[in-house]
Amino acid sequence: MKLLHKDIEKDNAGQVTLVPEEAEDMWHTYNLLQVGDSLRASTIRKVQTESPTGSVGSSRVRTTLTLCVETIDFDTQACQLRVKGTNIEENQYRYRNTGHLAFY
């Protein structure tokens, strides 16, 4: 795992920026995260659009969300991290205080 940025206070509060390089890095991330932490990560959202004629279409859009972590699960078979949380920063694809379930 690559550590890009670290800013830790004396009371152990702070932030880190990590980039996983292999599947096992998700296990280490699972052990670092706690309920109540903020997690910013890239995710894919399905966005529905309506044209002026009234037809509805959908597309998948990559966006960055910041979640307040509510639950954390780790799938040991797939080395996949599942984080459920509430979006705490609004963007054009997701409103604030809405739930989201992310897989990493």
A tleap script that builds the chain and sets N, CA, C and O, in Angstrom:
source leaprc.protein.ff14SB
mol = sequence {
  NMET LYS LEU LEU HIE LYS ASP ILE GLU LYS
  ASP ASN ALA GLY GLN VAL THR LEU VAL PRO
  GLU GLU ALA GLU ASP MET TRP HIE THR TYR
  ASN LEU LEU GLN VAL GLY ASP SER LEU ARG
  ALA SER THR ILE ARG LYS VAL GLN THR GLU
  SER PRO THR GLY SER VAL GLY SER SER ARG
  VAL ARG THR THR LEU THR LEU CYS VAL GLU
  THR ILE ASP PHE ASP THR GLN ALA CYS GLN
  LEU ARG VAL LYS GLY THR ASN ILE GLU GLU
  ASN GLN TYR ARG TYR ARG ASN THR GLY HIE
  LEU ALA PHE CTYR
}
set mol.1.N position { 0.849 -1.168 0.000 }
set mol.1.CA position { 0.000 0.000 0.000 }
set mol.1.C position { 0.893 1.228 0.000 }
set mol.1.O position { 1.925 1.269 0.669 }
set mol.2.N position { 0.476 2.218 -0.759 }
set mol.2.CA position { 1.234 3.450 -0.853 }
set mol.2.C position { 0.603 4.508 0.055 }
set mol.2.O position { -0.603 4.744 -0.008 }
set mol.3.N position { 1.410 5.134 0.889 }
set mol.3.CA position { 0.966 6.226 1.753 }
set mol.3.C position { 1.318 7.531 1.057 }
set mol.3.O position { 2.492 7.885 0.951 }
set mol.4.N position { 0.296 8.252 0.579 }
set mol.4.CA position { 0.529 9.495 -0.150 }
set mol.4.C position { 0.592 10.714 0.759 }
set mol.4.O position { 1.334 11.658 0.487 }
set mol.5.N position { -0.186 10.695 1.841 }
set mol.5.CA position { -0.259 11.868 2.720 }
set mol.5.C position { -0.606 11.397 4.130 }
set mol.5.O position { -1.414 10.486 4.311 }
set mol.6.N position { 0.012 12.028 5.119 }
set mol.6.CA position { -0.283 11.705 6.516 }
set mol.6.C position { -0.258 12.991 7.324 }
set mol.6.O position { 0.709 13.750 7.263 }
set mol.7.N position { -1.316 13.233 8.079 }
set mol.7.CA position { -1.414 14.393 8.961 }
set mol.7.C position { -2.090 13.923 10.247 }
set mol.7.O position { -3.317 13.932 10.346 }
set mol.8.N position { -1.291 13.513 11.227 }
set mol.8.CA position { -1.804 12.948 12.474 }
set mol.8.C position { -1.498 13.902 13.630 }
set mol.8.O position { -0.363 14.351 13.794 }
set mol.9.N position { -2.526 14.206 14.427 }
set mol.9.CA position { -2.383 15.065 15.601 }
set mol.9.C position { -1.869 14.238 16.781 }
set mol.9.O position { -1.787 13.012 16.700 }
set mol.10.N position { -1.524 14.914 17.872 }
set mol.10.CA position { -1.039 14.214 19.065 }
set mol.10.C position { -2.117 13.351 19.719 }
set mol.10.O position { -1.799 12.376 20.399 }
set mol.11.N position { -3.395 13.705 19.517 }
set mol.11.CA position { -4.491 12.914 20.093 }
set mol.11.C position { -4.949 11.793 19.154 }
set mol.11.O position { -6.028 11.227 19.332 }
set mol.12.N position { -4.122 11.479 18.156 }
set mol.12.CA position { -4.363 10.426 17.159 }
set mol.12.C position { -5.482 10.741 16.179 }
set mol.12.O position { -5.898 9.857 15.431 }
set mol.13.N position { -5.981 11.968 16.159 }
set mol.13.CA position { -6.933 12.379 15.130 }
set mol.13.C position { -6.134 12.850 13.919 }
set mol.13.O position { -4.977 13.246 14.052 }
set mol.14.N position { -6.734 12.808 12.771 }
set mol.14.CA position { -6.043 13.277 11.576 }
set mol.14.C position { -6.540 12.584 10.333 }
set mol.14.O position { -7.627 12.006 10.317 }
set mol.15.N position { -5.732 12.648 9.287 }
set mol.15.CA position { -6.129 12.028 8.029 }
set mol.15.C position { -4.933 11.422 7.321 }
set mol.15.O position { -3.800 11.882 7.466 }
set mol.16.N position { -5.211 10.381 6.553 }
set mol.16.CA position { -4.194 9.744 5.722 }
set mol.16.C position { -4.784 9.516 4.338 }
set mol.16.O position { -5.991 9.331 4.187 }
set mol.17.N position { -3.920 9.531 3.334 }
set mol.17.CA position { -4.310 9.216 1.965 }
set mol.17.C position { -3.557 7.966 1.558 }
set mol.17.O position { -2.327 7.957 1.505 }
set mol.18.N position { -4.314 6.898 1.267 }
set mol.18.CA position { -3.729 5.602 0.939 }
set mol.18.C position { -4.135 5.176 -0.464 }
set mol.18.O position { -5.237 5.478 -0.923 }
set mol.19.N position { -3.229 4.469 -1.141 }
set mol.19.CA position { -3.530 3.869 -2.434 }
set mol.19.C position { -3.196 2.383 -2.335 }
set mol.19.O position { -2.027 2.024 -2.197 }
set mol.20.N position { -4.217 1.507 -2.405 }
set mol.20.CA position { -3.938 0.069 -2.333 }
set mol.20.C position { -3.244 -0.402 -3.607 }
set mol.20.O position { -3.587 0.028 -4.708 }
set mol.21.N position { -2.264 -1.290 -3.443 }
set mol.21.CA position { -1.531 -1.798 -4.596 }
set mol.21.C position { -1.792 -3.275 -4.846 }
set mol.21.O position { -1.572 -3.761 -5.955 }
set mol.22.N position { -2.258 -4.000 -3.829 }
set mol.22.CA position { -2.585 -5.413 -3.993 }
set mol.22.C position { -3.797 -5.741 -3.132 }
set mol.22.O position { -4.187 -4.949 -2.275 }
set mol.23.N position { -4.387 -6.902 -3.358 }
set mol.23.CA position { -5.640 -7.272 -2.693 }
set mol.23.C position { -5.523 -7.275 -1.169 }
set mol.23.O position { -6.471 -6.892 -0.483 }
set mol.24.N position { -4.397 -7.695 -0.635 }
set mol.24.CA position { -4.215 -7.766 0.816 }
set mol.24.C position { -4.282 -6.388 1.482 }
set mol.24.O position { -4.556 -6.294 2.678 }
set mol.25.N position { -4.036 -5.337 0.728 }
set mol.25.CA position { -4.096 -3.981 1.274 }
set mol.25.C position { -5.495 -3.629 1.778 }
set mol.25.O position { -5.633 -2.798 2.675 }
set mol.26.N position { -6.533 -4.247 1.216 }
set mol.26.CA position { -7.898 -4.001 1.686 }
set mol.26.C position { -8.078 -4.509 3.118 }
set mol.26.O position { -8.834 -3.919 3.890 }
set mol.27.N position { -7.396 -5.588 3.477 }
set mol.27.CA position { -7.448 -6.111 4.852 }
set mol.27.C position { -6.851 -5.096 5.823 }
set mol.27.O position { -7.399 -4.867 6.900 }
set mol.28.N position { -5.737 -4.495 5.444 }
set mol.28.CA position { -5.103 -3.494 6.305 }
set mol.28.C position { -5.991 -2.253 6.428 }
set mol.28.O position { -6.077 -1.652 7.500 }
set mol.29.N position { -6.643 -1.874 5.341 }
set mol.29.CA position { -7.563 -0.739 5.378 }
set mol.29.C position { -8.746 -1.047 6.294 }
set mol.29.O position { -9.189 -0.186 7.054 }
set mol.30.N position { -9.249 -2.265 6.222 }
set mol.30.CA position { -10.346 -2.708 7.093 }
set mol.30.C position { -9.963 -2.547 8.567 }
set mol.30.O position { -10.788 -2.129 9.379 }
set mol.31.N position { -8.730 -2.873 8.910 }
set mol.31.CA position { -8.271 -2.766 10.295 }
set mol.31.C position { -8.005 -1.326 10.726 }
set mol.31.O position { -7.972 -1.043 11.924 }
set mol.32.N position { -7.817 -0.419 9.786 }
set mol.32.CA position { -7.594 0.991 10.116 }
set mol.32.C position { -8.902 1.763 10.302 }
set mol.32.O position { -8.968 2.672 11.129 }
set mol.33.N position { -9.939 1.410 9.543 }
set mol.33.CA position { -11.207 2.143 9.582 }
set mol.33.C position { -11.993 1.845 10.851 }
set mol.33.O position { -11.955 0.734 11.380 }
set mol.34.N position { -12.713 2.871 11.331 }
set mol.34.CA position { -13.600 2.727 12.480 }
set mol.34.C position { -14.920 3.405 12.162 }
set mol.34.O position { -14.977 4.313 11.333 }
set mol.35.N position { -15.970 2.967 12.818 }
set mol.35.CA position { -17.274 3.610 12.675 }
set mol.35.C position { -17.138 5.068 13.099 }
set mol.35.O position { -16.550 5.361 14.140 }
set mol.36.N position { -17.679 5.983 12.297 }
set mol.36.CA position { -17.583 7.413 12.574 }
set mol.36.C position { -16.491 8.101 11.778 }
set mol.36.O position { -16.473 9.329 11.696 }
set mol.37.N position { -15.567 7.325 11.181 }
set mol.37.CA position { -14.522 7.908 10.340 }
set mol.37.C position { -15.128 8.461 9.056 }
set mol.37.O position { -16.209 8.042 8.642 }
set mol.38.N position { -14.438 9.392 8.436 }
set mol.38.CA position { -14.809 9.885 7.113 }
set mol.38.C position { -13.963 9.159 6.083 }
set mol.38.O position { -12.751 9.020 6.245 }
set mol.39.N position { -14.610 8.700 5.026 }
set mol.39.CA position { -13.929 7.966 3.966 }
set mol.39.C position { -14.249 8.628 2.639 }
set mol.39.O position { -15.418 8.743 2.270 }
set mol.40.N position { -13.231 9.063 1.918 }
set mol.40.CA position { -13.427 9.645 0.588 }
set mol.40.C position { -12.861 8.666 -0.429 }
set mol.40.O position { -11.700 8.265 -0.352 }
set mol.41.N position { -13.705 8.290 -1.380 }
set mol.41.CA position { -13.277 7.316 -2.381 }
set mol.41.C position { -14.071 7.503 -3.668 }
set mol.41.O position { -15.170 8.057 -3.675 }
set mol.42.N position { -13.488 7.029 -4.733 }
set mol.42.CA position { -14.138 7.045 -6.031 }
set mol.42.C position { -15.132 5.893 -6.103 }
set mol.42.O position { -14.850 4.793 -5.630 }
set mol.43.N position { -16.286 6.146 -6.691 }
set mol.43.CA position { -17.313 5.120 -6.830 }
set mol.43.C position { -18.066 5.340 -8.134 }
set mol.43.O position { -17.931 6.387 -8.768 }
set mol.44.N position { -18.847 4.363 -8.528 }
set mol.44.CA position { -19.642 4.476 -9.754 }
set mol.44.C position { -21.110 4.533 -9.367 }
set mol.44.O position { -21.594 3.694 -8.607 }
set mol.45.N position { -21.813 5.521 -9.891 }
set mol.45.CA position { -23.234 5.717 -9.614 }
set mol.45.C position { -24.020 5.558 -10.910 }
set mol.45.O position { -23.550 5.950 -11.978 }
set mol.46.N position { -25.201 4.989 -10.816 }
set mol.46.CA position { -26.100 4.906 -11.958 }
set mol.46.C position { -26.988 6.147 -11.911 }
set mol.46.O position { -27.744 6.343 -10.959 }
set mol.47.N position { -26.892 6.983 -12.945 }
set mol.47.CA position { -27.600 8.259 -12.976 }
set mol.47.C position { -28.669 8.204 -14.065 }
set mol.47.O position { -28.384 7.831 -15.203 }
set mol.48.N position { -29.896 8.574 -13.714 }
set mol.48.CA position { -30.970 8.617 -14.695 }
set mol.48.C position { -31.144 10.039 -15.187 }
set mol.48.O position { -31.160 10.989 -14.404 }
set mol.49.N position { -31.275 10.172 -16.504 }
set mol.49.CA position { -31.463 11.483 -17.119 }
set mol.49.C position { -32.753 11.471 -17.925 }
set mol.49.O position { -33.157 10.441 -18.463 }
set mol.50.N position { -33.389 12.632 -18.000 }
set mol.50.CA position { -34.619 12.761 -18.772 }
set mol.50.C position { -34.386 13.773 -19.878 }
set mol.50.O position { -33.937 14.890 -19.620 }
set mol.51.N position { -34.687 13.387 -21.102 }
set mol.51.CA position { -34.484 14.272 -22.248 }
set mol.51.C position { -35.675 15.215 -22.376 }
set mol.51.O position { -36.710 14.991 -21.749 }
set mol.52.N position { -35.541 16.268 -23.184 }
set mol.52.CA position { -36.662 17.205 -23.365 }
set mol.52.C position { -37.923 16.537 -23.924 }
set mol.52.O position { -39.028 17.040 -23.721 }
set mol.53.N position { -37.765 15.413 -24.622 }
set mol.53.CA position { -38.930 14.711 -25.171 }
set mol.53.C position { -39.622 13.842 -24.130 }
set mol.53.O position { -40.713 13.331 -24.383 }
set mol.54.N position { -39.014 13.669 -22.975 }
set mol.54.CA position { -39.613 12.901 -21.898 }
set mol.54.C position { -39.073 11.495 -21.756 }
set mol.54.O position { -39.431 10.787 -20.815 }
set mol.55.N position { -38.216 11.077 -22.676 }
set mol.55.CA position { -37.650 9.733 -22.554 }
set mol.55.C position { -36.594 9.717 -21.447 }
set mol.55.O position { -35.875 10.692 -21.233 }
set mol.56.N position { -36.526 8.594 -20.761 }
set mol.56.CA position { -35.618 8.457 -19.625 }
set mol.56.C position { -34.501 7.492 -20.005 }
set mol.56.O position { -34.751 6.410 -20.536 }
set mol.57.N position { -33.281 7.895 -19.728 }
set mol.57.CA position { -32.124 7.044 -19.972 }
set mol.57.C position { -31.270 6.987 -18.724 }
set mol.57.O position { -31.450 7.778 -17.798 }
set mol.58.N position { -30.350 6.057 -18.704 }
set mol.58.CA position { -29.461 5.971 -17.553 }
set mol.58.C position { -28.040 5.732 -18.029 }
set mol.58.O position { -27.806 5.162 -19.094 }
set mol.59.N position { -27.106 6.179 -17.219 }
set mol.59.CA position { -25.693 5.973 -17.522 }
set mol.59.C position { -24.946 5.795 -16.205 }
set mol.59.O position { -25.407 6.213 -15.142 }
set mol.60.N position { -23.788 5.168 -16.307 }
set mol.60.CA position { -22.945 4.965 -15.129 }
set mol.60.C position { -21.895 6.068 -15.120 }
set mol.60.O position { -21.214 6.304 -16.118 }
set mol.61.N position { -21.774 6.744 -13.969 }
set mol.61.CA position { -20.888 7.894 -13.841 }
set mol.61.C position { -19.939 7.668 -12.673 }
set mol.61.O position { -20.370 7.288 -11.584 }
set mol.62.N position { -18.649 7.900 -12.894 }
set mol.62.CA position { -17.671 7.816 -11.810 }
set mol.62.C position { -17.672 9.150 -11.067 }
set mol.62.O position { -17.570 10.216 -11.673 }
set mol.63.N position { -17.789 9.067 -9.750 }
set mol.63.CA position { -17.809 10.262 -8.913 }
set mol.63.C position { -17.073 9.972 -7.606 }
set mol.63.O position { -16.815 8.814 -7.277 }
set mol.64.N position { -16.743 11.006 -6.878 }
set mol.64.CA position { -16.074 10.859 -5.591 }
set mol.64.C position { -17.050 11.222 -4.484 }
set mol.64.O position { -17.648 12.298 -4.499 }
set mol.65.N position { -17.208 10.317 -3.521 }
set mol.65.CA position { -18.096 10.545 -2.386 }
set mol.65.C position { -17.295 10.563 -1.096 }
set mol.65.O position { -16.264 9.900 -0.984 }
set mol.66.N position { -17.777 11.324 -0.124 }
set mol.66.CA position { -17.207 11.319 1.219 }
set mol.66.C position { -18.275 10.776 2.152 }
set mol.66.O position { -19.337 11.376 2.317 }
set mol.67.N position { -17.982 9.633 2.762 }
set mol.67.CA position { -18.947 8.956 3.623 }
set mol.67.C position { -18.549 9.047 5.084 }
set mol.67.O position { -17.365 9.025 5.418 }
set mol.68.N position { -19.544 9.149 5.952 }
set mol.68.CA position { -19.344 8.944 7.383 }
set mol.68.C position { -19.626 7.463 7.606 }
set mol.68.O position { -20.760 7.014 7.434 }
set mol.69.N position { -18.612 6.709 7.983 }
set mol.69.CA position { -18.689 5.253 8.051 }
set mol.69.C position { -19.671 4.807 9.136 }
set mol.69.O position { -19.572 5.230 10.287 }
set mol.70.N position { -20.628 3.939 8.750 }
set mol.70.CA position { -21.591 3.358 9.689 }
set mol.70.C position { -21.283 1.891 9.967 }
set mol.70.O position { -21.318 1.463 11.121 }
set mol.71.N position { -20.983 1.121 8.933 }
set mol.71.CA position { -20.595 -0.281 9.107 }
set mol.71.C position { -19.460 -0.616 8.148 }
set mol.71.O position { -19.345 -0.034 7.070 }
set mol.72.N position { -18.621 -1.568 8.562 }
set mol.72.CA position { -17.479 -2.007 7.761 }
set mol.72.C position { -17.483 -3.531 7.749 }
set mol.72.O position { -17.547 -4.163 8.803 }
set mol.73.N position { -17.416 -4.115 6.568 }
set mol.73.CA position { -17.332 -5.567 6.431 }
set mol.73.C position { -16.187 -5.893 5.490 }
set mol.73.O position { -15.852 -5.107 4.604 }
set mol.74.N position { -15.586 -7.070 5.692 }
set mol.74.CA position { -14.507 -7.514 4.817 }
set mol.74.C position { -14.791 -8.932 4.350 }
set mol.74.O position { -15.013 -9.824 5.169 }
set mol.75.N position { -14.786 -9.145 3.045 }
set mol.75.CA position { -14.973 -10.467 2.453 }
set mol.75.C position { -13.597 -11.078 2.237 }
set mol.75.O position { -12.855 -10.647 1.354 }
set mol.76.N position { -13.255 -12.082 3.040 }
set mol.76.CA position { -11.914 -12.673 2.969 }
set mol.76.C position { -11.699 -13.456 1.682 }
set mol.76.O position { -10.566 -13.564 1.214 }
set mol.77.N position { -12.757 -14.001 1.101 }
set mol.77.CA position { -12.612 -14.770 -0.137 }
set mol.77.C position { -12.255 -13.871 -1.314 }
set mol.77.O position { -11.398 -14.221 -2.126 }
set mol.78.N position { -12.905 -12.719 -1.411 }
set mol.78.CA position { -12.683 -11.809 -2.539 }
set mol.78.C position { -11.705 -10.689 -2.202 }
set mol.78.O position { -11.359 -9.889 -3.072 }
set mol.79.N position { -11.252 -10.622 -0.938 }
set mol.79.CA position { -10.412 -9.500 -0.467 }
set mol.79.C position { -11.078 -8.172 -0.816 }
set mol.79.O position { -10.451 -7.263 -1.361 }
set mol.80.N position { -12.358 -8.088 -0.487 }
set mol.80.CA position { -13.152 -6.919 -0.834 }
set mol.80.C position { -13.674 -6.254 0.431 }
set mol.80.O position { -14.177 -6.919 1.337 }
set mol.81.N position { -13.549 -4.937 0.480 }
set mol.81.CA position { -14.004 -4.133 1.604 }
set mol.81.C position { -15.373 -3.554 1.263 }
set mol.81.O position { -15.555 -2.997 0.180 }
set mol.82.N position { -16.345 -3.679 2.184 }
set mol.82.CA position { -17.684 -3.125 1.980 }
set mol.82.C position { -17.936 -2.108 3.081 }
set mol.82.O position { -17.894 -2.439 4.266 }
set mol.83.N position { -18.197 -0.878 2.686 }
set mol.83.CA position { -18.410 0.211 3.641 }
set mol.83.C position { -19.795 0.804 3.412 }
set mol.83.O position { -20.135 1.189 2.293 }
set mol.84.N position { -20.586 0.876 4.469 }
set mol.84.CA position { -21.899 1.509 4.409 }
set mol.84.C position { -21.808 2.802 5.190 }
set mol.84.O position { -21.257 2.838 6.290 }
set mol.85.N position { -22.357 3.877 4.611 }
set mol.85.CA position { -22.289 5.145 5.308 }
set mol.85.C position { -23.227 6.179 4.729 }
set mol.85.O position { -23.974 5.920 3.785 }
set mol.86.N position { -23.169 7.352 5.317 }
set mol.86.CA position { -23.979 8.482 4.898 }
set mol.86.C position { -23.087 9.492 4.202 }
set mol.86.O position { -22.008 9.826 4.693 }
set mol.87.N position { -23.543 9.977 3.056 }
set mol.87.CA position { -22.779 10.965 2.307 }
set mol.87.C position { -22.758 12.289 3.078 }
set mol.87.O position { -23.811 12.808 3.447 }
set mol.88.N position { -21.564 12.831 3.321 }
set mol.88.CA position { -21.467 14.061 4.111 }
set mol.88.C position { -21.049 15.266 3.278 }
set mol.88.O position { -20.986 16.381 3.797 }
set mol.89.N position { -20.761 15.058 1.985 }
set mol.89.CA position { -20.457 16.169 1.077 }
set mol.89.C position { -21.309 16.017 -0.168 }
set mol.89.O position { -21.262 14.986 -0.840 }
set mol.90.N position { -22.082 17.040 -0.472 }
set mol.90.CA position { -22.969 16.982 -1.627 }
set mol.90.C position { -22.177 17.182 -2.917 }
set mol.90.O position { -21.234 17.972 -2.955 }
set mol.91.N position { -22.561 16.466 -3.968 }
set mol.91.CA position { -22.023 16.726 -5.300 }
set mol.91.C position { -23.172 16.640 -6.301 }
set mol.91.O position { -24.319 16.442 -5.901 }
set mol.92.N position { -22.891 16.783 -7.572 }
set mol.92.CA position { -23.969 16.859 -8.554 }
set mol.92.C position { -24.722 15.542 -8.735 }
set mol.92.O position { -25.820 15.538 -9.291 }
set mol.93.N position { -24.159 14.432 -8.279 }
set mol.93.CA position { -24.805 13.136 -8.450 }
set mol.93.C position { -25.392 12.568 -7.162 }
set mol.93.O position { -26.157 11.604 -7.213 }
set mol.94.N position { -25.054 13.137 -6.023 }
set mol.94.CA position { -25.511 12.578 -4.747 }
set mol.94.C position { -25.737 13.702 -3.746 }
set mol.94.O position { -24.868 14.550 -3.546 }
set mol.95.N position { -26.923 13.705 -3.112 }
set mol.95.CA position { -27.237 14.704 -2.104 }
set mol.95.C position { -26.575 14.363 -0.775 }
set mol.95.O position { -26.176 13.225 -0.529 }
set mol.96.N position { -26.472 15.370 0.063 }
set mol.96.CA position { -25.920 15.192 1.405 }
set mol.96.C position { -26.913 14.417 2.273 }
set mol.96.O position { -28.122 14.486 2.054 }
set mol.97.N position { -26.396 13.683 3.255 }
set mol.97.CA position { -27.188 12.900 4.213 }
set mol.97.C position { -27.990 11.772 3.558 }
set mol.97.O position { -29.034 11.374 4.073 }
set mol.98.N position { -27.506 11.261 2.429 }
set mol.98.CA position { -28.124 10.095 1.809 }
set mol.98.C position { -27.206 8.898 1.996 }
set mol.98.O position { -25.985 9.047 2.055 }
set mol.99.N position { -27.785 7.732 2.087 }
set mol.99.CA position { -26.999 6.526 2.324 }
set mol.99.C position { -26.299 6.030 1.070 }
set mol.99.O position { -26.724 6.314 -0.050 }
set mol.100.N position { -25.224 5.286 1.275 }
set mol.100.CA position { -24.482 4.698 0.164 }
set mol.100.C position { -23.762 3.456 0.670 }
set mol.100.O position { -23.270 3.425 1.798 }
set mol.101.N position { -23.707 2.444 -0.171 }
set mol.101.CA position { -22.973 1.220 0.123 }
set mol.101.C position { -21.892 1.090 -0.930 }
set mol.101.O position { -22.192 1.030 -2.123 }
set mol.102.N position { -20.637 1.045 -0.505 }
set mol.102.CA position { -19.516 1.021 -1.444 }
set mol.102.C position { -18.694 -0.245 -1.273 }
set mol.102.O position { -18.499 -0.730 -0.158 }
set mol.103.N position { -18.217 -0.772 -2.389 }
set mol.103.CA position { -17.328 -1.939 -2.403 }
set mol.103.C position { -15.974 -1.502 -2.927 }
set mol.103.O position { -15.892 -0.799 -3.935 }
set mol.104.N position { -14.909 -1.914 -2.246 }
set mol.104.CA position { -13.554 -1.565 -2.682 }
set mol.104.C position { -12.692 -2.791 -2.689 }
set mol.104.O position { -11.511 -2.713 -3.027 }
savepdb mol mol.pdb
quit
